[in-house]
């Protein structure tokens, strides 16, 4: 690849990320209904045809934002799990119920914290239409990385740990969405979390 081609690729990647960042910021400040190609073109100071050369519409932009979100969430969950782990837990050696409970509680708390602090980003990841494939061979690595953080809370000897991870994630998603929408009161969230972790690790 020539130096000119490399520079063009860098410029295109920069524009691509600029659009994603602008969409996130606009969604967080005004909601996703405010995110239109016209508003984004104005915000990033590119023409709408330039924007469409990167994304073929709002759903594609939401998908890109969601993918960014999953990468951030995976990092957030990994840090939480590792901070709660003892040195032997990383490889699964000697992992006790206490180890599992501490790791799982840390990851669950980090997940709920992420959902509450980044509501528009969470909507892009889980509520709004995207073309991201979940639970398939085409699942993007950042999505799998998030799921693996839940799986890694459980010892490798647990043959059902992926099932445990699915149930845990599903319960947390319900708690996050119902709490954010006001359908359940937010105050008992810690109590719900303790109950969930206690039941899962039994």
BALOBA-1460 file (C-alpha; in Angstrom, 3 decimals):
// residues 202
<rec num="1" residu="x" x="0.000" y="0.000" z="0.000"/>
<rec num="2" residu="x" x="1.356" y="3.399" z="-0.978"/>
<rec num="3" residu="x" x="1.833" y="6.259" z="1.470"/>
<rec num="4" residu="x" x="-1.070" y="8.109" z="-0.176"/>
<rec num="5" residu="x" x="-3.364" y="5.105" z="0.177"/>
<rec num="6" residu="x" x="-2.351" y="4.653" z="3.813"/>
<rec num="7" residu="x" x="-3.083" y="8.312" z="4.530"/>
<rec num="8" residu="x" x="-6.501" y="8.026" z="2.881"/>
<rec num="9" residu="x" x="-7.288" y="4.928" z="4.941"/>
<rec num="10" residu="x" x="-6.294" y="6.755" z="8.138"/>
<rec num="11" residu="x" x="-8.433" y="9.749" z="7.175"/>
<rec num="12" residu="x" x="-11.380" y="7.492" z="6.404"/>
<rec num="13" residu="x" x="-10.978" y="5.642" z="9.713"/>
<rec num="14" residu="x" x="-10.817" y="8.996" z="11.507"/>
<rec num="15" residu="x" x="-14.027" y="10.207" z="9.801"/>
<rec num="16" residu="x" x="-15.711" y="6.895" z="10.601"/>
<rec num="17" residu="x" x="-14.901" y="7.167" z="14.301"/>
<rec num="18" residu="x" x="-15.819" y="10.857" z="14.346"/>
<rec num="19" residu="x" x="-19.322" y="10.014" z="13.125"/>
<rec num="20" residu="x" x="-19.705" y="7.257" z="15.723"/>
<rec num="21" residu="x" x="-18.552" y="9.551" z="18.529"/>
<rec num="22" residu="x" x="-20.875" y="12.338" z="17.376"/>
<rec num="23" residu="x" x="-23.822" y="9.916" z="17.296"/>
<rec num="24" residu="x" x="-23.060" y="8.748" z="20.829"/>
<rec num="25" residu="x" x="-22.751" y="12.280" z="22.171"/>
<rec num="26" residu="x" x="-25.949" y="13.423" z="20.477"/>
<rec num="27" residu="x" x="-27.871" y="10.377" z="21.710"/>
<rec num="28" residu="x" x="-26.652" y="10.851" z="25.272"/>
<rec num="29" residu="x" x="-27.574" y="14.539" z="25.321"/>
<rec num="30" residu="x" x="-30.838" y="14.519" z="23.327"/>
<rec num="31" residu="x" x="-31.898" y="10.896" z="22.861"/>
<rec num="32" residu="x" x="-31.707" y="8.638" z="19.823"/>
<rec num="33" residu="x" x="-34.666" y="10.337" z="18.140"/>
<rec num="34" residu="x" x="-32.386" y="13.373" z="17.713"/>
<rec num="35" residu="x" x="-29.775" y="11.324" z="15.847"/>
<rec num="36" residu="x" x="-30.408" y="11.887" z="12.142"/>
<rec num="37" residu="x" x="-28.025" y="11.888" z="9.220"/>
<rec num="38" residu="x" x="-28.670" y="15.602" z="8.765"/>
<rec num="39" residu="x" x="-27.839" y="16.418" z="12.401"/>
<rec num="40" residu="x" x="-24.748" y="14.243" z="12.284"/>
<rec num="41" residu="x" x="-23.548" y="15.786" z="9.019"/>
<rec num="42" residu="x" x="-23.864" y="19.220" z="10.596"/>
<rec num="43" residu="x" x="-22.139" y="18.115" z="13.775"/>
<rec num="44" residu="x" x="-19.093" y="16.546" z="12.112"/>
<rec num="45" residu="x" x="-19.039" y="19.167" z="9.331"/>
<rec num="46" residu="x" x="-19.212" y="16.696" z="6.474"/>
<rec num="47" residu="x" x="-21.814" y="16.521" z="3.740"/>
<rec num="48" residu="x" x="-24.558" y="13.893" z="3.954"/>
<rec num="49" residu="x" x="-23.118" y="12.046" z="0.900"/>
<rec num="50" residu="x" x="-19.803" y="11.707" z="2.782"/>
<rec num="51" residu="x" x="-21.656" y="10.370" z="5.793"/>
<rec num="52" residu="x" x="-23.533" y="7.881" z="3.606"/>
<rec num="53" residu="x" x="-20.200" y="6.717" z="2.176"/>
<rec num="54" residu="x" x="-19.488" y="5.380" z="5.674"/>
<rec num="55" residu="x" x="-22.962" y="4.294" z="6.819"/>
<rec num="56" residu="x" x="-26.032" y="3.458" z="4.750"/>
<rec num="57" residu="x" x="-28.441" y="4.850" z="7.328"/>
<rec num="58" residu="x" x="-29.235" y="5.296" z="10.988"/>
<rec num="59" residu="x" x="-29.439" y="1.567" z="11.768"/>
<rec num="60" residu="x" x="-25.863" y="1.113" z="10.529"/>
<rec num="61" residu="x" x="-24.718" y="3.997" z="12.732"/>
<rec num="62" residu="x" x="-26.510" y="2.494" z="15.729"/>
<rec num="63" residu="x" x="-24.811" y="-0.853" z="15.008"/>
<rec num="64" residu="x" x="-21.400" y="0.822" z="14.950"/>
<rec num="65" residu="x" x="-22.139" y="2.629" z="18.215"/>
<rec num="66" residu="x" x="-23.317" y="-0.647" z="19.751"/>
<rec num="67" residu="x" x="-20.131" y="-2.433" z="18.698"/>
<rec num="68" residu="x" x="-18.088" y="0.325" z="20.334"/>
<rec num="69" residu="x" x="-20.217" y="-0.128" z="23.438"/>
<rec num="70" residu="x" x="-19.606" y="-3.867" z="23.624"/>
<rec num="71" residu="x" x="-15.854" y="-3.302" z="23.400"/>
<rec num="72" residu="x" x="-16.077" y="-0.845" z="26.307"/>
<rec num="73" residu="x" x="-18.328" y="-3.155" z="28.309"/>
<rec num="74" residu="x" x="-15.969" y="-6.103" z="27.857"/>
<rec num="75" residu="x" x="-13.083" y="-4.032" z="29.232"/>
<rec num="76" residu="x" x="-15.240" y="-2.795" z="32.116"/>
<rec num="77" residu="x" x="-16.330" y="-6.336" z="33.044"/>
<rec num="78" residu="x" x="-12.812" y="-7.759" z="32.711"/>
<rec num="79" residu="x" x="-11.378" y="-5.172" z="35.085"/>
<rec num="80" residu="x" x="-14.134" y="-5.870" z="37.600"/>
<rec num="81" residu="x" x="-13.622" y="-9.643" z="37.443"/>
<rec num="82" residu="x" x="-9.853" y="-9.431" z="37.691"/>
<rec num="83" residu="x" x="-10.007" y="-7.017" z="40.615"/>
<rec num="84" residu="x" x="-12.171" y="-9.525" z="42.504"/>
<rec num="85" residu="x" x="-10.059" y="-12.557" z="41.595"/>
<rec num="86" residu="x" x="-7.345" y="-14.199" z="43.655"/>
<rec num="87" residu="x" x="-4.147" y="-15.220" z="41.805"/>
<rec num="88" residu="x" x="-5.277" y="-18.822" z="41.302"/>
<rec num="89" residu="x" x="-8.669" y="-17.923" z="39.913"/>
<rec num="90" residu="x" x="-7.476" y="-16.619" z="36.562"/>
<rec num="91" residu="x" x="-6.692" y="-20.183" z="35.434"/>
<rec num="92" residu="x" x="-9.570" y="-21.742" z="37.348"/>
<rec num="93" residu="x" x="-7.198" y="-23.499" z="39.740"/>
<rec num="94" residu="x" x="-8.604" y="-23.887" z="43.215"/>
<rec num="95" residu="x" x="-11.586" y="-21.654" z="42.515"/>
<rec num="96" residu="x" x="-13.986" y="-21.856" z="45.435"/>
<rec num="97" residu="x" x="-17.620" y="-20.881" z="45.773"/>
<rec num="98" residu="x" x="-16.414" y="-17.756" z="47.546"/>
<rec num="99" residu="x" x="-14.134" y="-16.917" z="44.603"/>
<rec num="100" residu="x" x="-16.985" y="-17.478" z="42.173"/>
<rec num="101" residu="x" x="-19.355" y="-15.346" z="44.216"/>
<rec num="102" residu="x" x="-16.875" y="-12.473" z="44.495"/>
<rec num="103" residu="x" x="-16.051" y="-12.504" z="40.776"/>
<rec num="104" residu="x" x="-19.679" y="-12.846" z="39.715"/>
<rec num="105" residu="x" x="-20.867" y="-10.117" z="42.079"/>
<rec num="106" residu="x" x="-18.163" y="-7.750" z="40.794"/>
<rec num="107" residu="x" x="-19.021" y="-8.430" z="37.151"/>
<rec num="108" residu="x" x="-22.764" y="-8.074" z="37.755"/>
<rec num="109" residu="x" x="-22.287" y="-4.810" z="39.636"/>
<rec num="110" residu="x" x="-20.044" y="-3.496" z="36.854"/>
<rec num="111" residu="x" x="-22.673" y="-4.446" z="34.267"/>
<rec num="112" residu="x" x="-25.484" y="-2.621" z="36.062"/>
<rec num="113" residu="x" x="-23.213" y="0.371" z="36.631"/>
<rec num="114" residu="x" x="-22.415" y="0.506" z="32.901"/>
<rec num="115" residu="x" x="-26.108" y="0.316" z="31.960"/>
<rec num="116" residu="x" x="-27.130" y="3.085" z="34.360"/>
<rec num="117" residu="x" x="-24.262" y="5.439" z="33.474"/>
<rec num="118" residu="x" x="-24.575" y="5.064" z="29.690"/>
<rec num="119" residu="x" x="-28.315" y="4.700" z="29.004"/>
<rec num="120" residu="x" x="-28.226" y="5.787" z="25.340"/>
<rec num="121" residu="x" x="-25.279" y="3.517" z="24.618"/>
<rec num="122" residu="x" x="-27.039" y="0.626" z="26.360"/>
<rec num="123" residu="x" x="-30.130" y="1.256" z="24.230"/>
<rec num="124" residu="x" x="-28.021" y="1.015" z="21.082"/>
<rec num="125" residu="x" x="-26.502" y="-2.251" z="22.287"/>
<rec num="126" residu="x" x="-29.679" y="-4.017" z="23.398"/>
<rec num="127" residu="x" x="-32.888" y="-2.177" z="22.537"/>
<rec num="128" residu="x" x="-32.598" y="-0.555" z="19.124"/>
<rec num="129" residu="x" x="-32.476" y="-2.443" z="15.805"/>
<rec num="130" residu="x" x="-28.952" y="-3.417" z="14.720"/>
<rec num="131" residu="x" x="-27.426" y="-5.877" z="12.310"/>
<rec num="132" residu="x" x="-25.204" y="-7.420" z="14.987"/>
<rec num="133" residu="x" x="-25.454" y="-11.194" z="15.304"/>
<rec num="134" residu="x" x="-25.843" y="-12.603" z="18.803"/>
<rec num="135" residu="x" x="-25.136" y="-16.211" z="19.753"/>
<rec num="136" residu="x" x="-23.974" y="-17.275" z="16.303"/>
<rec num="137" residu="x" x="-20.807" y="-18.015" z="14.351"/>
<rec num="138" residu="x" x="-20.998" y="-14.419" z="13.088"/>
<rec num="139" residu="x" x="-21.035" y="-12.848" z="16.547"/>
<rec num="140" residu="x" x="-18.430" y="-10.050" z="16.586"/>
<rec num="141" residu="x" x="-15.497" y="-10.574" z="18.995"/>
<rec num="142" residu="x" x="-16.472" y="-7.707" z="21.365"/>
<rec num="143" residu="x" x="-19.873" y="-9.340" z="22.002"/>
<rec num="144" residu="x" x="-18.256" y="-12.707" z="22.663"/>
<rec num="145" residu="x" x="-15.713" y="-11.036" z="24.948"/>
<rec num="146" residu="x" x="-18.538" y="-9.631" z="27.088"/>
<rec num="147" residu="x" x="-20.168" y="-13.034" z="27.389"/>
<rec num="148" residu="x" x="-16.833" y="-14.676" z="28.203"/>
<rec num="149" residu="x" x="-16.406" y="-12.401" z="31.201"/>
<rec num="150" residu="x" x="-19.543" y="-13.925" z="32.706"/>
<rec num="151" residu="x" x="-18.451" y="-17.437" z="31.724"/>
<rec num="152" residu="x" x="-15.025" y="-16.909" z="33.297"/>
<rec num="153" residu="x" x="-16.606" y="-16.184" z="36.673"/>
<rec num="154" residu="x" x="-17.360" y="-19.898" z="36.920"/>
<rec num="155" residu="x" x="-14.751" y="-22.674" z="37.215"/>
<rec num="156" residu="x" x="-13.906" y="-24.622" z="34.027"/>
<rec num="157" residu="x" x="-15.059" y="-27.805" z="35.748"/>
<rec num="158" residu="x" x="-18.611" y="-26.460" z="35.653"/>
<rec num="159" residu="x" x="-19.905" y="-27.924" z="32.387"/>
<rec num="160" residu="x" x="-22.989" y="-25.692" z="32.524"/>
<rec num="161" residu="x" x="-21.141" y="-22.426" z="33.048"/>
<rec num="162" residu="x" x="-22.273" y="-21.003" z="29.697"/>
<rec num="163" residu="x" x="-25.880" y="-21.655" z="30.732"/>
<rec num="164" residu="x" x="-25.199" y="-19.969" z="34.076"/>
<rec num="165" residu="x" x="-23.683" y="-17.009" z="32.200"/>
<rec num="166" residu="x" x="-26.722" y="-16.722" z="29.899"/>
<rec num="167" residu="x" x="-29.177" y="-16.767" z="32.800"/>
<rec num="168" residu="x" x="-27.136" y="-14.227" z="34.758"/>
<rec num="169" residu="x" x="-26.860" y="-11.843" z="31.800"/>
<rec num="170" residu="x" x="-30.571" y="-12.201" z="31.053"/>
<rec num="171" residu="x" x="-31.515" y="-11.390" z="34.645"/>
<rec num="172" residu="x" x="-29.198" y="-8.374" z="34.737"/>
<rec num="173" residu="x" x="-30.627" y="-7.056" z="31.474"/>
<rec num="174" residu="x" x="-34.126" y="-7.310" z="32.901"/>
<rec num="175" residu="x" x="-33.063" y="-5.499" z="36.049"/>
<rec num="176" residu="x" x="-31.332" y="-2.750" z="34.063"/>
<rec num="177" residu="x" x="-34.230" y="-2.127" z="31.662"/>
<rec num="178" residu="x" x="-37.019" y="-2.368" z="34.244"/>
<rec num="179" residu="x" x="-35.168" y="-0.097" z="36.645"/>
<rec num="180" residu="x" x="-34.357" y="2.479" z="33.953"/>
<rec num="181" residu="x" x="-37.982" y="2.559" z="32.799"/>
<rec num="182" residu="x" x="-39.295" y="2.979" z="36.363"/>
<rec num="183" residu="x" x="-41.155" y="-0.331" z="36.281"/>
<rec num="184" residu="x" x="-39.267" y="-1.514" z="39.353"/>
<rec num="185" residu="x" x="-37.849" y="0.836" z="42.011"/>
<rec num="186" residu="x" x="-34.090" y="1.405" z="41.699"/>
<rec num="187" residu="x" x="-33.381" y="1.468" z="45.451"/>
<rec num="188" residu="x" x="-33.403" y="-2.338" z="46.089"/>
<rec num="189" residu="x" x="-30.972" y="-3.015" z="43.210"/>
<rec num="190" residu="x" x="-28.192" y="-4.177" z="45.560"/>
<rec num="191" residu="x" x="-30.605" y="-6.550" z="47.272"/>
<rec num="192" residu="x" x="-31.697" y="-7.948" z="43.911"/>
<rec num="193" residu="x" x="-28.062" y="-8.382" z="42.897"/>
<rec num="194" residu="x" x="-27.184" y="-10.235" z="46.100"/>
<rec num="195" residu="x" x="-30.205" y="-12.514" z="45.654"/>
<rec num="196" residu="x" x="-29.279" y="-13.261" z="42.033"/>
<rec num="197" residu="x" x="-25.653" y="-14.080" z="42.801"/>
<rec num="198" residu="x" x="-26.592" y="-16.236" z="45.808"/>
<rec num="199" residu="x" x="-29.065" y="-18.281" z="43.759"/>
<rec num="200" residu="x" x="-26.754" y="-18.704" z="40.766"/>
<rec num="201" residu="x" x="-23.731" y="-19.960" z="42.703"/>
<rec num="202" residu="x" x="-25.628" y="-22.446" z="44.876"/>
